[in-house]
Amino acid sequence: MSSGWVFWPKEVHASHFCPSIFDIFASACDGVVQVPRGGEWGHLCNQEWTLAEAAVVCRQLGCGCAVGAPKYVPLPGEVARPWLHHVSCRGHESSLWECSLGARSQSACPHEWVVVVLCANGTFREIRLVKGHSPCAGLPEIRNVNGVDRLCGWHMEEATVFCQELGCGPALQAPRQGVDIVRKYMVCRGTEPTIRNCRLNNKLRSGCDLQLEAEVVCSGHLEARLVGGEHPCAGRLEVRRGLTWGTVCHTDLDLPTAHVVCQELQCGLVISIVHGTLFGQGSGPVWTEASHCLGNESLLFHCQSEPGRQCPHDQDVGLRCSGEFRLVNGSSSCGGRVELQVQGSWAPLCAMHWDLADTAVLCHQLNCGNAVATPPGGHFGEGGAPLWPDVFHCVGTEPYLWNCPVSTLGAQACAPGNSASALCSGGYEVGLWKSKRKVSRRLEKHRVWTPTELRVGRALWGWAFL
């Protein structure tokens, strides 16, 4: 082979190796390094193996720059034959043979690992933390050309390397703390420039039990929550920096930033910025570092940080978001079962105390025209989630439902299946509903109507008997 070395062993099935770091069989630019001697191939024996040596190997192969230089402990039954000892490169050499080479010998290595290179033209794509609330918190993953692999069993050393590589600062929390530190599959010292430089011990490799894995949290993590409100989309604003929750001064929150908070919490649009003392006084630190957003960011994490103001907790800021509402199971988006989305989940609203004034506000909020009717509970089906117990006390002129006074029913107050319904003038079901109303007007003469229903009935249906 003209390059004078090779990646090895391509004939071994990939399942024998850790797919979470590399797949040495999907590319000629990843693998265990071997050098020739007498027509045969043997391993390098290096106590230290860095990106400098790996860079030379990748360059010699025409595989781009080096992205990893891990050390690999073979599986039982795999034979490591050391033929070249103590290779040391500066990183700019065009060939491995221009580096400082130690003894060419088959003498045993003082350690059990062999060296690996990962090149830019190989299988690696990116590292990331997922299922957290920012790019600097979550479960660690490596994305390769063949898919995504989850990493597990980490302690602070491994988490620190990962956080630093992401540009998220030092690790503050690792999935595991202080247990079985010696017997680890992946071993980092904590000073490696990349997680792909750590040592892999296949003798200790086992599957991940993701139920036991806590998330990695880096010092750069930032997320928001609303506390003390009548629902999860209203409350005192608290921001978590790293592992610590703190409050924000009222003067440090502007409308674009408030909008980003509502979007991050999946709570719709911002309705109002209020004094946090309406939701109880906060505790812990008051952050003097403020976030300022343009308004189009998906997370508070992505906003610019600037110096904030120092203030006592009686000047904490609070926030009301609109929440997300929809009408489902009707013939259009302007008629159906009333559902509320809070923090990503949809739930039907309880029909108890839901009236035409509430429907009027919702119709305007959804740009569906005026309120036509509030069909009886369950008219558009029950929905698959538990009923949301909030009760809105609207006048009918409010711009959003969350601008109405809100109370919460007791746990047993709403009967199963009693989901609220609404019909707006922008929907296709209005004509059918009007026909049904005409048929039943004789019965409705004996009903006790609310003032709002009387007004709407006269205006929309011409109920002469009202």
HELIX and SHEET records of a PDB file:
HELIX    1   1 ALA A   14  HIS A   16  5                                   3    
HELIX    2   2 LEU A   51  LEU A   61  1                                  11    
HELIX    3   3 LEU A   96  GLU A   98  5                                   3    
HELIX    4   4 MET A  156  LEU A  166  1                                  11    
HELIX    5   5 ILE A  195  ASN A  197  5                                   3    
HELIX    6   6 ASN A  202  LEU A  204  5                                   3    
HELIX    7   7 LEU A  210  LEU A  212  5                                   3    
HELIX    8   8 HIS A  250  ASP A  252  5                                   3    
HELIX    9   9 LEU A  255  GLU A  264  1                                  10    
HELIX   10  10 GLY A  276  PHE A  279  5                                   4    
HELIX   11  11 LEU A  300  HIS A  302  5                                   3    
HELIX   12  12 HIS A  313  GLN A  315  5                                   3    
HELIX   13  13 LEU A  356  GLN A  365  1                                  10    
HELIX   14  14 LEU A  401  ASN A  403  5                                   3    
HELIX   15  15 VAL A  430  VAL A  439  1                                  10    
HELIX   16  16 ARG A  441  GLU A  444  1                                   4    
HELIX   17  17 PRO A  451  TRP A  461  1                                  11    
SHEET    1   A 4 VAL A   6  TRP A   8  0                                        
SHEET    2   A 4 ASP A  30  ARG A  37 -1                                        
SHEET    3   A 4 GLU A  40  CYS A  45 -1                                        
SHEET    4   A 4 PRO A  82  HIS A  85  1                                        
SHEET    1   B 4 VAL A   6  TRP A   8  0                                        
SHEET    2   B 4 ASP A  30  ARG A  37 -1                                        
SHEET    3   B 4 VAL A 114  CYS A 119 -1                                        
SHEET    4   B 4 ALA A  66  GLY A  68 -1                                        
SHEET    1   C 6 VAL A   6  TRP A   8  0                                        
SHEET    2   C 6 ASP A  30  ARG A  37 -1                                        
SHEET    3   C 6 VAL A 114  CYS A 119 -1                                        
SHEET    4   C 6 LYS A  71  VAL A  73 -1                                        
SHEET    5   C 6 ARG A 199  ASN A 201  1                                        
SHEET    6   C 6 MET A 186  VAL A 187 -1                                        
SHEET    1   D 3 PHE A 124  SER A 134  0                                        
SHEET    2   D 3 ALA A 137  ASN A 144 -1                                        
SHEET    3   D 3 GLY A 147  ARG A 150 -1                                        
SHEET    1   E 4 PHE A 124  SER A 134  0                                        
SHEET    2   E 4 ALA A 137  ASN A 144 -1                                        
SHEET    3   E 4 VAL A 216  CYS A 218 -1                                        
SHEET    4   E 4 ALA A 171  GLN A 173 -1                                        
SHEET    1   F 3 LEU A 222  GLY A 228  0                                        
SHEET    2   F 3 ALA A 234  ARG A 241 -1                                        
SHEET    3   F 3 THR A 244  THR A 247 -1                                        
SHEET    1   G 4 LEU A 222  GLY A 228  0                                        
SHEET    2   G 4 ALA A 234  ARG A 241 -1                                        
SHEET    3   G 4 VAL A 317  CYS A 321 -1                                        
SHEET    4   G 4 VAL A 270  HIS A 275 -1                                        
SHEET    1   H 2 GLU A 289  HIS A 292  0                                        
SHEET    2   H 2 GLN A 304  PRO A 307 -1                                        
SHEET    1   I 3 GLU A 324  SER A 332  0                                        
SHEET    2   I 3 GLY A 335  VAL A 342 -1                                        
SHEET    3   I 3 SER A 345  PRO A 348 -1                                        
SHEET    1   J 4 GLU A 324  SER A 332  0                                        
SHEET    2   J 4 GLY A 335  VAL A 342 -1                                        
SHEET    3   J 4 SER A 421  CYS A 424 -1                                        
SHEET    4   J 4 ALA A 371  ALA A 373 -1                                        
SHEET    1   K 2 ASP A 390  PHE A 392  0                                        
SHEET    2   K 2 VAL A 406  THR A 408 -1                                        
END                                                                             
